[in-house]
């Protein structure tokens, strides 16, 4: 997938719980996903569940500090892989500044570690 973000990407080991906020009749489901990267602007991940471009999903992202960030993600890109999985690019919708700052702090620590 071509890089489209302004923020530097970082990898995290995390799970997301996704609920489609655009479909009132949709049941809340837990989707198994593999988080590829997180930046202060969004999340990239792979999932087995087909999602919709433009749809907004409620998420609970477990970050490196074992804290959970409650956020909303809008799907902006989807690519289907050869093995019937989906690589999704999303942007945060209304991410509180405090949570964006947590991601930025982690990014700064990673940059310092890489420079040493």
N, CA and C atoms as an extended XYZ file, in Angstrom:
348
Properties=species:S:1:pos:R:3:atomname:S:1:resname:S:1:resid:I:1 pbc="F F F"
N         0.847       -1.168        0.000 N   UNK     1
C         0.000        0.000        0.000 CA  UNK     1
C         0.896        1.236        0.000 C   UNK     1
N         0.605        2.180       -0.836 N   UNK     2
C         1.398        3.398       -0.951 CA  UNK     2
C         1.235        4.266        0.288 C   UNK     2
N         2.347        4.843        0.770 N   UNK     3
C         2.341        5.702        1.950 CA  UNK     3
C         1.568        6.982        1.651 C   UNK     3
N         0.571        7.291        2.492 N   UNK     4
C        -0.239        8.490        2.285 CA  UNK     4
C        -0.288        9.375        3.526 C   UNK     4
N         0.270        8.918        4.634 N   UNK     5
C         0.184        9.678        5.883 CA  UNK     5
C         1.316       10.675        5.995 C   UNK     5
N         1.017       11.767        6.728 N   UNK     6
C         2.048       12.741        7.051 CA  UNK     6
C         2.804       12.322        8.302 C   UNK     6
N         2.109       11.696        9.241 N   UNK     7
C         2.735       11.270       10.482 CA  UNK     7
C         3.578       10.027       10.267 C   UNK     7
N         4.622        9.898       11.062 N   UNK     8
C         5.488        8.725       10.987 CA  UNK     8
C         4.731        7.517       11.537 C   UNK     8
N         4.846        6.367       10.879 N   UNK     9
C         4.144        5.169       11.309 CA  UNK     9
C         4.936        4.442       12.377 C   UNK     9
N         4.215        3.742       13.240 N   UNK    10
C         4.855        2.921       14.246 CA  UNK    10
C         4.051        1.636       14.396 C   UNK    10
N         4.725        0.555       14.695 N   UNK    11
C         4.051       -0.723       14.852 CA  UNK    11
C         3.725       -0.974       16.314 C   UNK    11
N         2.559       -1.572       16.546 N   UNK    12
C         2.146       -1.956       17.880 CA  UNK    12
C         1.538       -3.340       17.809 C   UNK    12
N         1.660       -4.053       18.885 N   UNK    13
C         0.955       -5.310       19.011 CA  UNK    13
C        -0.346       -4.987       19.726 C   UNK    13
N        -1.464       -5.070       19.021 N   UNK    14
C        -2.728       -4.666       19.615 CA  UNK    14
C        -3.892       -5.347       18.913 C   UNK    14
N        -5.043       -5.298       19.563 N   UNK    15
C        -6.285       -5.801       18.977 CA  UNK    15
C        -7.297       -4.679       18.960 C   UNK    15
N        -8.157       -4.708       17.973 N   UNK    16
C        -9.237       -3.736       17.889 CA  UNK    16
C       -10.567       -4.464       17.929 C   UNK    16
N       -11.527       -3.864       18.567 N   UNK    17
C       -12.898       -4.344       18.494 CA  UNK    17
C       -13.617       -3.365       17.590 C   UNK    17
N       -14.242       -3.877       16.545 N   UNK    18
C       -14.820       -2.998       15.534 CA  UNK    18
C       -16.336       -3.127       15.511 C   UNK    18
N       -16.995       -1.987       15.449 N   UNK    19
C       -18.443       -1.933       15.294 CA  UNK    19
C       -18.736       -0.887       14.229 C   UNK    19
N       -19.489       -1.265       13.184 N   UNK    20
C       -19.830       -0.326       12.120 CA  UNK    20
C       -20.846        0.686       12.644 C   UNK    20
N       -20.453        1.947       12.694 N   UNK    21
C       -21.317        2.997       13.231 CA  UNK    21
C       -22.285        3.542       12.184 C   UNK    21
N       -22.107        3.171       10.906 N   UNK    22
C       -22.981        3.659        9.837 CA  UNK    22
C       -24.223        2.800        9.656 C   UNK    22
N       -24.260        1.636       10.265 N   UNK    23
C       -25.350        0.689       10.061 CA  UNK    23
C       -26.023        0.393       11.390 C   UNK    23
N       -27.198        1.010       11.621 N   UNK    24
C       -27.906        0.838       12.891 CA  UNK    24
C       -28.346       -0.599       13.130 C   UNK    24
N       -28.557       -1.361       12.047 N   UNK    25
C       -29.011       -2.739       12.202 CA  UNK    25
C       -27.861       -3.714       12.426 C   UNK    25
N       -26.630       -3.250       12.239 N   UNK    26
C       -25.469       -4.135       12.389 CA  UNK    26
C       -25.239       -4.449       13.858 C   UNK    26
N       -24.953       -5.701       14.098 N   UNK    27
C       -24.628       -6.128       15.453 CA  UNK    27
C       -23.173       -5.783       15.747 C   UNK    27
N       -22.910       -5.521       17.004 N   UNK    28
C       -21.530       -5.286       17.415 CA  UNK    28
C       -20.798       -6.614       17.340 C   UNK    28
N       -19.684       -6.637       16.617 N   UNK    29
C       -18.903       -7.855       16.466 CA  UNK    29
C       -17.448       -7.569       16.778 C   UNK    29
N       -16.806       -8.577       17.276 N   UNK    30
C       -15.372       -8.478       17.476 CA  UNK    30
C       -14.712       -9.059       16.237 C   UNK    30
N       -13.818       -8.307       15.649 N   UNK    31
C       -13.107       -8.772       14.469 CA  UNK    31
C       -11.645       -8.988       14.829 C   UNK    31
N       -11.129      -10.114       14.444 N   UNK    32
C        -9.703      -10.378       14.644 CA  UNK    32
C        -8.935       -9.605       13.588 C   UNK    32
N        -8.052       -8.743       14.038 N   UNK    33
C        -7.242       -7.974       13.090 CA  UNK    33
C        -5.795       -7.947       13.541 C   UNK    33
N        -4.952       -7.728       12.583 N   UNK    34
C        -3.519       -7.627       12.825 CA  UNK    34
C        -3.111       -6.182       12.563 C   UNK    34
N        -2.775       -5.458       13.632 N   UNK    35
C        -2.402       -4.054       13.494 CA  UNK    35
C        -1.021       -3.980       12.863 C   UNK    35
N        -0.943       -3.267       11.747 N   UNK    36
C         0.331       -3.084       11.057 CA  UNK    36
C         1.068       -1.862       11.567 C   UNK    36
N         0.327       -0.785       11.768 N   UNK    37
C         0.935        0.458       12.209 CA  UNK    37
C        -0.102        1.411       12.756 C   UNK    37
N         0.390        2.335       13.561 N   UNK    38
C        -0.452        3.373       14.149 CA  UNK    38
C         0.312        4.678       14.073 C   UNK    38
N        -0.357        5.722       13.666 N   UNK    39
C         0.222        7.065       13.732 CA  UNK    39
C        -0.826        7.940       14.392 C   UNK    39
N        -0.495        9.183       14.654 N   UNK    40
C        -1.490       10.037       15.299 CA  UNK    40
C        -2.657       10.335       14.372 C   UNK    40
N        -2.507       10.010       13.076 N   UNK    41
C        -3.613       10.262       12.149 CA  UNK    41
C        -4.478        9.037       11.880 C   UNK    41
N        -3.968        7.809       12.131 N   UNK    42
C        -4.798        6.648       11.844 CA  UNK    42
C        -4.127        5.328       12.140 C   UNK    42
N        -4.803        4.253       11.710 N   UNK    43
C        -4.359        2.892       11.964 CA  UNK    43
C        -4.407        2.107       10.655 C   UNK    43
N        -3.367        1.321       10.421 N   UNK    44
C        -3.358        0.379        9.310 CA  UNK    44
C        -3.435       -1.020        9.874 C   UNK    44
N        -4.265       -1.876        9.289 N   UNK    45
C        -4.397       -3.230        9.809 CA  UNK    45
C        -4.847       -4.191        8.725 C   UNK    45
N        -4.709       -5.476        9.027 N   UNK    46
C        -5.186       -6.549        8.165 CA  UNK    46
C        -6.309       -7.266        8.906 C   UNK    46
N        -7.391       -7.562        8.189 N   UNK    47
C        -8.485       -8.309        8.808 CA  UNK    47
C        -9.092       -9.290        7.816 C   UNK    47
N        -9.838      -10.239        8.332 N   UNK    48
C       -10.531      -11.219        7.504 CA  UNK    48
C       -11.936      -10.755        7.138 C   UNK    48
N       -12.427       -9.757        7.853 N   UNK    49
C       -13.777       -9.257        7.646 CA  UNK    49
C       -13.767       -8.151        6.593 C   UNK    49
N       -14.608       -8.266        5.551 N   UNK    50
C       -14.659       -7.170        4.572 CA  UNK    50
C       -15.323       -5.942        5.195 C   UNK    50
N       -14.653       -4.823        5.143 N   UNK    51
C       -15.178       -3.563        5.657 CA  UNK    51
C       -15.555       -2.681        4.477 C   UNK    51
N       -16.185       -1.560        4.744 N   UNK    52
C       -16.634       -0.663        3.683 CA  UNK    52
C       -15.839        0.636        3.703 C   UNK    52
N       -15.368        1.072        2.537 N   UNK    53
C       -14.700        2.370        2.437 CA  UNK    53
C       -15.710        3.448        2.786 C   UNK    53
N       -15.294        4.374        3.624 N   UNK    54
C       -16.160        5.456        4.070 CA  UNK    54
C       -16.917        5.139        5.347 C   UNK    54
N       -16.967        3.873        5.731 N   UNK    55
C       -17.669        3.494        6.962 CA  UNK    55
C       -16.851        3.898        8.176 C   UNK    55
N       -17.543        4.202        9.262 N   UNK    56
C       -16.901        4.567       10.518 CA  UNK    56
C       -17.116        3.433       11.506 C   UNK    56
N       -16.034        3.006       12.145 N   UNK    57
C       -16.076        1.906       13.099 CA  UNK    57
C       -15.596        2.377       14.455 C   UNK    57
N       -16.292        1.951       15.491 N   UNK    58
C       -15.874        2.238       16.859 CA  UNK    58
C       -14.790        1.238       17.225 C   UNK    58
N       -13.741        1.710       17.865 N   UNK    59
C       -12.629        0.836       18.183 CA  UNK    59
C       -12.147        1.040       19.605 C   UNK    59
N       -11.511        0.003       20.100 N   UNK    60
C       -10.844        0.048       21.397 CA  UNK    60
C        -9.442       -0.486       21.135 C   UNK    60
N        -8.484        0.405       21.075 N   UNK    61
C        -7.117        0.082       20.703 CA  UNK    61
C        -6.274       -0.068       21.963 C   UNK    61
N        -5.740       -1.253       22.164 N   UNK    62
C        -4.862       -1.481       23.319 CA  UNK    62
C        -3.458       -1.061       22.909 C   UNK    62
N        -2.921       -0.078       23.603 N   UNK    63
C        -1.625        0.470       23.237 CA  UNK    63
C        -0.520       -0.122       24.099 C   UNK    63
N         0.710        0.276       23.816 N   UNK    64
C         1.921       -0.277       24.435 CA  UNK    64
C         1.959       -0.154       25.941 C   UNK    64
N         1.192        0.765       26.527 N   UNK    65
C         1.194        0.948       27.979 CA  UNK    65
C         0.115        0.099       28.654 C   UNK    65
N        -0.546       -0.752       27.884 N   UNK    66
C        -1.680       -1.570       28.318 CA  UNK    66
C        -2.927       -0.740       28.593 C   UNK    66
N        -2.909        0.528       28.225 N   UNK    67
C        -4.104        1.359       28.301 CA  UNK    67
C        -4.922        1.126       27.028 C   UNK    67
N        -6.193        1.418       27.108 N   UNK    68
C        -7.065        1.283       25.949 CA  UNK    68
C        -7.526        2.656       25.504 C   UNK    68
N        -7.362        2.921       24.217 N   UNK    69
C        -7.827        4.175       23.627 CA  UNK    69
C        -9.133        3.881       22.903 C   UNK    69
N       -10.186        4.576       23.304 N   UNK    70
C       -11.484        4.470       22.632 CA  UNK    70
C       -11.478        5.493       21.507 C   UNK    70
N       -11.749        5.041       20.287 N   UNK    71
C       -11.676        5.949       19.147 CA  UNK    71
C       -12.645        5.509       18.056 C   UNK    71
N       -12.796        6.374       17.073 N   UNK    72
C       -13.582        6.070       15.890 CA  UNK    72
C       -12.650        6.153       14.686 C   UNK    72
N       -12.761        5.157       13.802 N   UNK    73
C       -11.916        5.087       12.615 CA  UNK    73
C       -12.775        5.115       11.365 C   UNK    73
N       -12.352        5.898       10.392 N   UNK    74
C       -13.016        5.919        9.082 CA  UNK    74
C       -12.117        5.197        8.089 C   UNK    74
N       -12.672        4.215        7.389 N   UNK    75
C       -11.903        3.442        6.416 CA  UNK    75
C       -11.714        4.293        5.163 C   UNK    75
N       -10.447        4.498        4.766 N   UNK    76
C       -10.153        5.300        3.574 CA  UNK    76
C        -9.545        4.477        2.435 C   UNK    76
N        -8.986        3.290        2.769 N   UNK    77
C        -8.400        2.421        1.735 CA  UNK    77
C        -8.576        0.968        2.134 C   UNK    77
N        -8.844        0.136        1.144 N   UNK    78
C        -8.891       -1.308        1.361 CA  UNK    78
C        -8.268       -1.985        0.151 C   UNK    78
N        -7.395       -2.933        0.423 N   UNK    79
C        -6.827       -3.771       -0.630 CA  UNK    79
C        -7.025       -5.221       -0.227 C   UNK    79
N        -7.562       -6.023       -1.143 N   UNK    80
C        -7.736       -7.443       -0.849 CA  UNK    80
C        -6.453       -8.172       -1.209 C   UNK    80
N        -6.027       -9.080       -0.332 N   UNK    81
C        -4.813       -9.848       -0.569 CA  UNK    81
C        -5.155      -11.135       -1.311 C   UNK    81
N        -4.138      -11.822       -1.768 N   UNK    82
C        -4.334      -13.079       -2.484 CA  UNK    82
C        -4.974      -14.141       -1.606 C   UNK    82
N        -4.734      -14.074       -0.306 N   UNK    83
C        -5.296      -15.082        0.603 CA  UNK    83
C        -6.618      -14.636        1.235 C   UNK    83
N        -7.368      -13.774        0.522 N   UNK    84
C        -8.719      -13.366        0.932 CA  UNK    84
C        -8.752      -12.604        2.253 C   UNK    84
N        -7.720      -11.829        2.512 N   UNK    85
C        -7.700      -10.943        3.682 CA  UNK    85
C        -7.754       -9.509        3.161 C   UNK    85
N        -7.909       -8.557        4.055 N   UNK    86
C        -8.068       -7.159        3.656 CA  UNK    86
C        -7.081       -6.279        4.405 C   UNK    86
N        -6.306       -5.502        3.658 N   UNK    87
C        -5.397       -4.514        4.238 CA  UNK    87
C        -6.161       -3.196        4.232 C   UNK    87
N        -6.390       -2.648        5.430 N   UNK    88
C        -7.216       -1.446        5.573 CA  UNK    88
C        -6.393       -0.272        6.072 C   UNK    88
N        -6.633        0.874        5.486 N   UNK    89
C        -6.068        2.132        5.963 CA  UNK    89
C        -7.200        2.962        6.516 C   UNK    89
N        -7.035        3.457        7.733 N   UNK    90
C        -8.093        4.232        8.379 CA  UNK    90
C        -7.535        5.526        8.958 C   UNK    90
N        -8.416        6.479        9.161 N   UNK    91
C        -8.045        7.721        9.839 CA  UNK    91
C        -8.886        7.849       11.100 C   UNK    91
N        -8.299        8.467       12.121 N   UNK    92
C        -9.037        8.733       13.344 CA  UNK    92
C       -10.063        9.833       13.094 C   UNK    92
N       -11.230        9.674       13.672 N   UNK    93
C       -12.276       10.699       13.627 CA  UNK    93
C       -12.447       11.209       15.056 C   UNK    93
N       -12.145       12.480       15.272 N   UNK    94
C       -12.347       13.088       16.583 CA  UNK    94
C       -11.506       12.498       17.696 C   UNK    94
N       -10.275       12.092       17.397 N   UNK    95
C        -9.402       11.545       18.432 CA  UNK    95
C        -9.056       12.646       19.431 C   UNK    95
N        -9.344       12.428       20.713 N   UNK    96
C        -9.012       13.455       21.708 CA  UNK    96
C        -7.514       13.770       21.690 C   UNK    96
N        -7.188       15.005       21.930 N   UNK    97
C        -5.798       15.463       21.889 CA  UNK    97
C        -4.919       14.681       22.856 C   UNK    97
N        -5.467       14.307       24.000 N   UNK    98
C        -4.687       13.553       24.982 CA  UNK    98
C        -4.228       12.212       24.387 C   UNK    98
N        -5.104       11.542       23.644 N   UNK    99
C        -4.732       10.263       23.036 CA  UNK    99
C        -3.756       10.447       21.878 C   UNK    99
N        -3.940       11.500       21.098 N   UNK   100
C        -2.988       11.801       20.027 CA  UNK   100
C        -1.613       12.089       20.632 C   UNK   100
N        -1.586       12.754       21.777 N   UNK   101
C        -0.319       13.059       22.445 CA  UNK   101
C         0.369       11.782       22.917 C   UNK   101
N        -0.400       10.780       23.373 N   UNK   102
C         0.199        9.505       23.778 CA  UNK   102
C         0.933        8.863       22.599 C   UNK   102
N         0.321        8.901       21.448 N   UNK   103
C         0.932        8.318       20.253 CA  UNK   103
C         2.185        9.102       19.871 C   UNK   103
N         2.134       10.425       19.976 N   UNK   104
C         3.305       11.255       19.653 CA  UNK   104
C         4.463       10.990       20.613 C   UNK   104
N         4.166       10.824       21.908 N   UNK   105
C         5.214       10.545       22.892 CA  UNK   105
C         5.905        9.229       22.552 C   UNK   105
N         5.120        8.213       22.236 N   UNK   106
C         5.689        6.922       21.862 CA  UNK   106
C         6.582        7.077       20.634 C   UNK   106
N         6.148        7.872       19.668 N   UNK   107
C         6.926        8.120       18.465 CA  UNK   107
C         8.264        8.784       18.811 C   UNK   107
N         8.240        9.767       19.706 N   UNK   108
C         9.485       10.440       20.099 CA  UNK   108
C        10.447        9.469       20.776 C   UNK   108
N         9.919        8.601       21.643 N   UNK   109
C        10.767        7.621       22.321 CA  UNK   109
C        11.394        6.669       21.299 C   UNK   109
N        10.616        6.236       20.323 N   UNK   110
C        11.147        5.370       19.281 CA  UNK   110
C        12.247        6.050       18.476 C   UNK   110
N        12.080        7.321       18.172 N   UNK   111
C        13.100        8.061       17.412 CA  UNK   111
C        14.402        8.170       18.211 C   UNK   111
N        14.282        8.413       19.518 N   UNK   112
C        15.476        8.503       20.361 CA  UNK   112
C        16.182        7.163       20.412 C   UNK   112
N        15.409        6.077       20.593 N   UNK   113
C        15.990        4.732       20.631 CA  UNK   113
C        16.700        4.376       19.328 C   UNK   113
N        16.101        4.766       18.204 N   UNK   114
C        16.701        4.476       16.899 CA  UNK   114
C        17.986        5.275       16.667 C   UNK   114
N        18.065        6.474       17.247 N   UNK   115
C        19.227        7.321       17.059 CA  UNK   115
C        20.445        6.837       17.870 C   UNK   115
N        20.187        6.081       18.919 N   UNK   116
C        21.294        5.623       19.789 CA  UNK   116
C        22.056        4.478       19.196 C   UNK   116
